[in-house]
Amino acid sequence: MIKEGEGNHDNQDCSEHSKPQNSDESHQPSIDEDEDDVESQERERLLNSNDTATPTADQIWRGEEQINHARKLLYFSHLFDQFSEGTWQFCLVLFLAAFSNYESLVLVSTYGLCSGIFVCYFGPQLGRYIDGADRLFTARLFIGFQSSAVLLATTCCYMLLAGQESPDHFSDHMESEDSNNNYGVPTDTKSIFLLVGVHLLGAIAQVLDNGFTVAIERDWIVVMSQYIMFAPGEESKNLQKQKAWLSETNVALKQIDLSCQIIAPAVAGFVVAGWDGGGETHNASDLKSAALFVGCMCGVALVVEYVCSTKVFYMVQTLAIKPISTNNNSSSSNGTSCGLFGLSRGLKVFMSQEVSWAGISLSLLYSNVLTFGAIMTAYLVWRGISLEQIGIWRGVSAAVGLAGTFVYKILSAKIGLVGSGMLSVTVQFCCLSIAYASLFVDNLTISFAMLIVGVCSSRIGLWVFDISVTQLMQLNVADDVRGEVGGVQSSLNSFFFLLSFGLGIILPDPASFHIYASIGYIFVAAAAVCFAVGVYSKRDSLAKA
């Protein structure tokens, strides 16, 4: 892997998007007074220097201090992003379920299907855009448009919820819709228009959020790991240092993700319950104030992400340097069409990577519905579980998964990335076997206990596997196709995620949940087999495993 910012200055004017940053004059972006500190000047001098002497201990220390400060800003931005996203996704499921009086999965399923199709189609295209465009401009674009889409979708939800004027009105409406076999979905013109708006705007927000995640986790972080000064001629030690930095960063980001999965649903559940009256009967009109809460959280996250991303970009000068992408240049001659779901061309690039089967194995896990996700949340509401309990158990599940990040650090140090991946996906399958078996137990108390134990414990294996695959791809994917490979990975994840929502439309009755679970369970087994055959059996040939 060629380090960005080293030896590429003569060719950097080949990228049209990168000319202002990468000209031979080495013009750097303007830096605010507060950011133009001693460390930044020292790093800029070293980047533009042809001096190949071994960096001094003081220079190495300064570089590490600066990159670690930039990483903390990235963590702070990620915290607000994930909390806002977790609150939005959890509340949206409840909003959609409320429109059908919590008696149907049809709206939850159509939304999941719509957002999944959007991500599946646009993932590779956004990935190629990430590979060729200026990093800061791309980050700002994704943040701004995603937040705008969520705010507009929240407005649509508020108008829909406000339209349910009273419990009596809501009950009469449901009875009318049930008699017409519309699964409780409102069919008046205004409601249909607003529901379409929620679906489309939510899907656009999901696409942009995935694009921002790919840009940060598959590109920015890798560049930042190469920014630390290494001693020339010590490639083995340098690789181990880069792997350790990436491992620490990946674990911290995943811990933020899971912590937000604990806090955001619990907070949202109690907030929604507070406005929903906390009673046995859930009325859609009582949830409209919760929509305002979601909108406020989105606005705060927008400001924090925008400011932090800008500061990180200007602190790490190599983020302004883009590698020459022969992949992007060749795409212009082939047209912009990407085939079915945008995967035809991108999939060829993806499969050419030596760790492609690791990505496929990860994507297969997205078909599993035993996860406290949207389908299972709606199913549990149908079974009579309160909103507060669902929020708490979803948080407990994430808390158990949080333990997986600590397990990963131990496993990866002892048995490597590939070994960690193989063991973790096997453990996940075994734990899900308990949850799957619970669906066929007649005793309701025992069934719920088995379901919760199986789902919660499986999260340890899931997140160890997720981090292992992420780092394998960070270390082994070529610099100029990181975005496209990450975009295809996102598309594959969405493709398998679509399966459960497709079934939700065909079989909207929550009593059919065992069918969704059966299909997902089979795909988890397939993921373990794919990783064993495609990656674990070839672990000795992976240079950076």
C-alpha atoms as one frame of an Amber mdcrd trajectory, in Angstrom:
protein
   0.000   0.000   0.000   1.466   3.356  -1.041   1.402   5.938   1.711  -0.397
   9.088   0.711   1.703  12.156   0.871   4.978  10.307   0.185   6.523  10.446
  -3.252   3.334  11.324  -5.130   3.772  15.080  -5.575   4.909  14.842  -9.198
   1.718  13.140 -10.268  -0.866  14.766  -8.109  -2.069  17.235 -10.747  -3.605
  14.308 -12.655  -6.669  14.368 -10.446  -8.991  17.154 -11.448 -10.694  17.228
  -8.071  -7.380  17.469  -6.256  -5.556  20.207  -8.163  -5.889  22.974  -5.589
  -4.402  20.783  -2.876  -1.816  18.812  -4.770  -0.005  21.146  -7.148   3.794
  21.158  -7.356   3.812  24.366  -5.365   2.330  22.255  -2.524  -0.266  24.861
  -1.774  -2.010  23.853   1.479  -5.562  24.798   2.469  -5.911  27.985   4.448
  -5.840  27.355   8.203  -7.454  29.425  10.901  -5.205  31.121  13.424  -6.232
  28.731  16.200  -5.405  25.701  14.057  -2.128  26.979  12.618  -0.071  25.795
  15.585   3.507  24.607  15.847   2.649  20.965  15.201   0.801  21.764  11.959
   3.706  23.856  10.655   6.203  21.144  11.517   4.141  18.475   9.796   3.650
  20.625   6.690   7.394  21.242   6.514   8.119  17.557   6.751   5.497  16.607
   4.151   7.010  18.969   1.576  10.570  18.052   2.396  12.675  15.597   0.409
  14.664  14.786   3.512  14.595  11.023   4.086  16.477  11.091   7.372  15.034
   9.138  10.248  12.620  11.400  12.186  13.741  12.357  15.639  11.965  11.159
  18.767  10.599  14.678  19.269   9.184  14.799  15.726   7.533  11.412  16.154
   6.027  12.525  19.472   4.683  15.741  17.938   3.141  13.830  15.034   1.456
  11.332  17.327   0.138  14.048  19.613  -1.395  15.895  16.686  -2.977  12.825
  15.099  -4.387  11.677  18.428  -5.944  15.113  18.984  -7.535  14.907  15.525
  -8.810  11.444  16.379 -10.513  12.753  19.528 -12.365  15.323  17.415 -13.428
  12.506  15.116 -14.744  10.566  18.111 -16.719  13.596  19.303 -18.289  14.065
  15.877 -19.088  10.359  15.637 -20.775  10.435  19.049 -23.273  13.092  17.982
 -23.804  11.444  14.604 -24.616   8.042  16.084 -26.806   9.361  18.907 -28.837
  11.439  16.466 -29.088   8.566  13.986 -30.048   6.048  16.686 -32.767   8.326
  18.031 -34.142   8.967  14.546 -34.224   5.311  13.468 -35.804   4.076  16.717
 -38.483   6.761  16.780 -39.222   6.388  13.088 -40.094   2.695  13.543 -42.506
   3.656  16.319 -43.994   6.483  14.234 -44.596   4.163  11.271 -46.032   1.441
  13.493 -48.329   4.008  15.145 -49.932   4.883  11.799 -51.267   1.297  11.616
 -52.175   1.187  15.340 -49.243  -1.205  15.982 -51.142  -4.003  14.229 -49.138
  -4.340  10.998 -45.528  -4.472   9.771 -46.383  -3.107   6.341 -45.175   0.501
   6.783 -42.066  -0.547   8.673 -41.313  -3.010   5.895 -41.949  -0.607   3.006
 -39.664   1.974   4.614 -36.896  -0.580   5.140 -37.322  -1.795   1.571 -37.208
   1.740   0.151 -34.104   2.817   2.086 -32.395  -0.489   1.342 -32.965  -0.163
  -2.403 -31.576   3.371  -2.377 -28.431   2.347  -0.494 -28.033  -0.742  -2.643
 -28.218   1.214  -5.899 -26.318   4.371  -4.981 -23.633   2.828  -2.745 -21.017
   2.108  -5.447 -21.649   5.441  -7.162 -21.123   7.372  -3.944 -18.043   5.252
  -3.314 -16.499   6.249  -6.637 -17.351   9.866  -5.887 -15.535   9.566  -2.550
 -12.456   8.171  -4.328 -12.238  11.127  -6.704 -13.568  14.185  -4.854 -12.042
  16.502  -2.277 -12.424  14.924   1.155 -13.621  17.987   3.060 -16.115  19.018
   0.379 -17.488  15.451   0.319 -17.877  15.304   4.097 -19.653  18.679   4.213
 -21.921  17.673   1.329 -22.974  14.436   3.000 -23.499  16.042   6.421 -25.538
  18.962   5.100 -27.868  17.044   2.804 -28.363  14.160   5.235 -29.405  16.488
   8.047 -31.726  18.393   5.721 -33.388  15.158   4.620 -33.929  14.010   8.217
 -35.398  17.375   9.223 -37.834  17.293   6.302 -38.783  13.674   7.028 -39.362
  14.603  10.675 -41.650  17.406   9.559 -43.673  14.919   7.505 -43.926  12.618
  10.525 -45.107  15.507  12.696 -47.832  16.406  10.203 -48.957  12.782   9.984
 -49.018  12.374  13.754 -50.800  15.686  14.257 -53.462  14.502  11.821 -54.562
  11.834  14.264 -56.742  14.248  16.188 -58.064  12.006  18.940 -58.144   8.398
  20.159 -61.723   8.026  18.928 -60.799   9.407  15.539 -57.815   7.079  15.400
 -59.891   3.992  16.338 -62.619   4.808  13.827 -59.990   5.334  11.168 -58.377
   2.000  11.914 -61.672   0.160  11.815 -62.460   1.747   8.469 -59.100   0.842
   7.028 -59.234  -2.711   8.376 -62.588  -3.217   6.715 -60.958  -2.285   3.403
 -58.038  -4.679   4.108 -55.416  -1.897   4.005 -53.606  -3.201   7.101 -54.465
  -0.005   8.984 -52.568   2.258   6.567 -54.290   5.620   5.951 -55.325   6.021
   2.305 -56.363   9.655   2.089 -54.382  11.819  -0.335 -52.600  13.931   2.272
 -51.472  10.919   4.310 -50.212   9.063   1.242 -48.248  12.131   0.123 -46.644
  12.518   3.553 -45.876   8.796   3.842 -44.160   8.854   0.456 -42.173  11.876
   1.652 -41.075  10.042   4.806 -39.993   7.023   2.768 -38.037   8.976   0.153
 -36.430  11.497   2.486 -35.554   8.802   4.995 -33.977   6.716   2.232 -31.926
   9.668   0.974 -30.741  10.366   4.521 -29.729   6.713   4.900 -27.739   6.789
   1.656 -25.861   9.928   2.675 -25.231   8.630   6.190 -23.743   5.436   4.741
 -21.637   7.498   2.348 -20.280   9.603   5.213 -19.504   6.437   7.206 -17.629
   4.926   4.244 -15.649   8.145   3.775 -14.607   8.306   7.434 -14.124   4.641
   8.344 -12.698   3.336   5.062 -10.706   6.374   3.913 -10.045   9.136   6.469
  -9.018   6.741   9.225  -6.609   4.851   6.972  -4.980   8.099   5.839  -4.698
   9.241   9.441  -3.025   5.955  10.392  -0.372   6.661   7.745   0.166  10.195
   9.051   2.143   9.035  12.096   5.877   9.287  11.421   7.516   5.914  10.909
  11.203   5.064  10.814  12.428   4.171   7.290  13.612   0.609   6.770  11.528
  -0.878   9.572   8.509  -2.019   7.587   7.515  -4.799   9.980   7.473  -2.509
  13.003   5.739   0.216  11.016   2.979  -2.178   9.924   2.441  -3.370  13.478
   2.235   0.235  14.675  -0.284   1.119  11.972  -2.364  -1.990  12.771  -2.329
  -1.128  16.476  -3.468   2.453  15.763  -6.225   1.251  13.433  -7.331  -1.382
  15.933  -7.552   1.162  18.737  -9.480   3.581  16.520 -11.889   0.964  15.151
 -12.627  -0.334  18.642 -13.259   3.171  19.980 -15.627   4.020  17.104 -17.501
   0.759  17.592 -17.742   1.443  21.327 -19.281   4.819  20.513 -21.729   3.105
  18.137 -22.798   0.572  20.726 -22.942   3.088  23.560 -25.313   5.181  21.471
 -27.355   2.057  20.755 -27.690   1.692  24.511 -28.449   5.316  25.334 -30.363
   6.590  22.287 -33.173   3.966  22.203 -33.553   4.067  25.985 -33.781   7.865
  26.009 -36.057   7.874  22.965 -38.239   5.135  24.467 -38.818   7.087  27.658
 -39.306  10.359  25.751 -41.846   8.750  23.441 -43.541   7.019  26.372 -43.738
  10.354  28.171 -45.533  12.008  25.276 -47.523   8.861  24.539 -49.132   9.061
  27.960 -47.370   5.953  29.308 -50.637   4.013  29.145 -51.687   0.721  27.632
 -53.142   2.399  24.542 -50.662   4.079  22.193 -52.137   6.966  20.193 -50.285
   8.374  17.198 -51.359  11.931  17.981 -49.483  11.764  21.298 -46.161  11.144
  19.543 -45.916  14.384  17.583 -43.843  16.142  20.247 -41.321  13.288  20.041
 -40.858  14.180  16.364 -39.790  17.676  17.434 -37.256  16.139  19.810 -35.770
  14.105  16.946 -35.536  17.214  14.765 -33.696  19.154  17.474 -31.178  16.343
  17.944 -30.529  16.305  14.201 -29.840  20.045  14.144 -27.314  19.830  16.986
 -25.539  16.899  15.336 -25.279  18.856  12.059 -23.322  21.675  13.699 -20.990
  19.389  15.663 -20.173  17.131  12.698 -19.535  20.070  10.378 -17.143  21.822
  12.770 -15.242  18.694  13.837 -14.775  17.376  10.293 -13.356  20.723   9.193
 -10.901  20.842  12.098  -9.702  17.268  11.496  -9.167  17.941   7.796  -6.983
  20.971   8.444  -5.007  19.249  11.188  -4.054  16.274   9.005  -2.517  17.677
   5.825  -2.384  14.330   4.022  -6.191  14.319   3.900  -5.850  17.035   1.233
  -3.874  14.632  -0.979  -5.811  12.181  -3.122  -4.193   9.155  -4.776  -4.519
   8.916  -8.554  -7.447   6.621  -9.260  -7.025   4.725 -12.531 -10.292   3.077
 -11.571 -12.171   6.389 -11.740 -10.477   7.407 -14.991 -11.504   4.197 -16.704
 -15.080   4.570 -15.561 -15.647   7.637 -17.703 -15.098   5.648 -20.873 -17.526
   2.977 -19.749 -20.365   5.376 -19.051 -22.118   5.948 -15.798 -24.399   2.915
 -15.847 -23.558   0.431 -13.123 -25.969  -2.346 -14.017 -28.460  -3.998 -11.691
 -28.542  -2.162  -8.336 -25.403  -0.294  -9.303 -23.266  -3.354  -8.521 -22.203
  -4.718 -11.928 -18.987  -2.771 -12.368 -18.343  -2.096  -8.714 -18.723  -5.766
  -7.847 -15.853  -6.628 -10.193 -13.616  -4.195  -8.321 -14.854  -5.550  -5.009
 -14.284  -9.207  -5.917 -10.757  -8.443  -7.144  -9.752  -7.657  -3.552  -8.125
 -10.537  -1.698 -10.420 -10.037   1.308 -13.656  -9.852  -0.698 -15.109 -13.009
   0.874 -14.748 -11.440   4.294 -16.990  -8.594   3.103 -19.510 -11.021   1.625
 -19.643 -12.951   4.890 -20.331  -9.730   6.780 -23.098  -8.737   4.382 -24.860
 -12.089   4.814 -25.319 -11.319   8.504 -27.553  -8.379   7.590 -30.370 -10.764
   6.659 -30.686 -11.795  10.318 -33.768 -10.310  12.041 -32.970 -11.603  15.544
 -31.326  -8.277  16.392 -33.804  -5.927  18.145 -34.036  -4.166  14.791 -37.128
  -2.716  13.103 -38.878  -6.008  12.309 -38.244  -7.550  15.712 -39.198  -4.296
  17.470 -42.570  -4.251  15.696 -42.981  -7.965  16.462 -42.323  -7.456  20.176
 -44.823  -4.571  20.315 -47.365  -6.914  18.726 -46.607  -9.522  21.403 -47.421
  -6.955  24.072 -43.962  -5.783  25.171 -44.013  -2.131  26.296 -42.012   0.592
  24.574 -39.921   1.114  27.707 -39.015  -2.585  27.889 -38.067  -2.709  24.229
 -35.808   0.296  24.645 -34.187  -1.250  27.732 -33.609  -4.676  26.177 -32.283
  -3.101  23.025 -29.857  -1.175  25.206 -28.901  -4.343  27.100 -28.216  -6.071
  23.788 -25.915  -3.247  22.754 -24.230  -3.305  26.183 -23.450  -6.999  25.790
 -22.158  -6.272  22.293 -19.960  -3.590  23.800 -18.115  -6.375  25.602 -17.259
  -7.716  22.164 -15.024  -4.712  21.493 -12.882  -5.645  24.494 -12.890  -9.300
  23.453 -11.689  -8.225  20.002  -8.619  -6.489  21.396  -7.616  -9.671  23.246
  -8.394 -12.059  20.386  -6.755 -10.033  17.621  -3.558  -9.765  19.658  -3.461
 -13.523  20.252  -4.817 -15.137  17.077  -4.809 -12.284  14.516  -7.596 -10.695
  12.499  -8.557 -13.774  10.474  -8.591 -16.062  13.497 -10.711 -13.561  15.411
 -13.176 -13.390  12.549 -13.534 -17.156  12.261 -14.062 -17.716  15.971 -16.508
 -14.822  16.382 -18.832 -15.745  13.507 -18.977 -19.310  14.833 -19.904 -18.075
  18.315 -22.586 -15.828  16.842 -24.178 -18.744  15.002 -24.254 -20.862  18.168
 -25.884 -18.092  20.210 -28.491 -17.396  17.533 -29.379 -21.081  17.573 -30.786
 -20.532  21.072 -32.795 -17.503  19.936 -34.094 -19.346  16.888 -35.150 -22.350
  18.953 -37.169 -20.048  21.238 -39.653 -19.414  18.440 -40.804 -23.028  18.665
 -41.220 -23.177  22.461 -44.845 -23.105  23.610 -44.238 -21.691  27.087 -44.304
 -17.917  26.589 -42.036 -17.084  29.541 -39.374 -19.598  28.534 -39.640 -18.539
  24.905 -38.996 -14.864  25.712 -36.131 -15.749  28.029 -34.431 -17.871  25.355
 -34.994 -15.190  22.714 -33.442 -12.434  24.825 -30.481 -14.562  25.985 -29.727
 -15.787  22.471 -30.008 -12.398  20.789 -28.041 -10.506  23.437 -25.184 -13.008
  23.643 -24.870 -13.194  19.854 -23.858  -9.528  19.774 -20.415 -10.336  21.167
 -19.613 -12.524  18.181 -21.212 -10.087  15.757 -19.133  -7.067  16.734 -15.862
  -8.963  17.020 -16.504 -10.197  13.488 -17.534  -6.734  12.260 -14.361  -5.047
  13.542 -12.160  -7.885  12.258 -13.580  -7.604   8.737 -13.424  -3.796   8.795
  -9.738  -3.776   9.668  -8.927  -6.530   7.180 -10.400  -4.358   4.442  -8.737
  -1.177   5.694  -5.334  -2.847   5.499  -5.758  -4.822   2.278  -7.837  -2.636
  -0.081  -5.938  -0.457  -2.583  -5.801   3.276  -1.836  -7.545   4.441  -5.009
 -10.610   2.177  -4.643 -11.295   2.422  -0.905 -14.476   4.407  -1.478 -15.853
   2.159  -4.209 -15.099  -1.041  -2.303 -16.675   0.474   0.804 -19.680   1.566
  -1.252 -20.153  -1.920  -2.708 -19.869  -3.370   0.797 -22.617  -1.007   1.911
 -24.733  -2.059  -1.080 -24.286  -5.751  -0.335 -25.225  -5.148   3.284 -28.396
  -3.399   2.151 -29.222  -6.100  -0.398 -29.362  -8.809   2.252 -31.059  -6.434
   4.676 -33.802  -6.002   2.068 -34.802  -9.643   2.252 -36.513  -9.357   5.616
 -38.371  -6.203   4.616 -39.440  -7.773   1.338 -40.954 -10.615   3.315 -42.571
  -8.043   5.612 -44.496  -6.681   2.628 -45.497 -10.128   1.348 -46.313 -11.409
   4.850 -47.167  -8.307   6.942 -48.739 -10.303   9.777 -46.350 -10.242  12.801
 -47.298 -13.883  13.385 -45.084 -14.685  10.364 -41.957 -13.525  12.204 -40.634
 -17.104  12.454 -40.343 -17.198   8.655 -38.101 -14.109   8.635 -36.030 -15.611
  11.447 -35.586 -18.925   9.629 -34.200 -17.306   6.481 -31.846 -15.070   8.454
 -30.603 -18.028  10.504 -29.681 -19.912   7.336 -27.730 -16.930   6.015 -25.756
 -16.613   9.262 -24.675 -20.227   8.787 -23.743 -19.407   5.183 -21.629 -16.473
   6.414 -19.588 -18.764   8.643 -19.007 -21.166   5.747 -18.012 -18.374   3.333
 -15.501 -16.920   5.772 -14.027 -20.335   6.529 -13.585 -21.254   2.855 -12.835
 -17.846   1.339 -10.649 -16.265   4.027  -9.637 -18.536   6.902  -8.362 -21.321
   4.644  -6.157 -18.752   2.842  -5.002 -16.814   5.901  -1.307 -17.551   5.317
  -1.405 -15.738   1.957  -2.801 -12.501   3.378   0.076 -10.076   3.778  -1.696
  -7.915   6.328  -3.900 -10.335   8.259
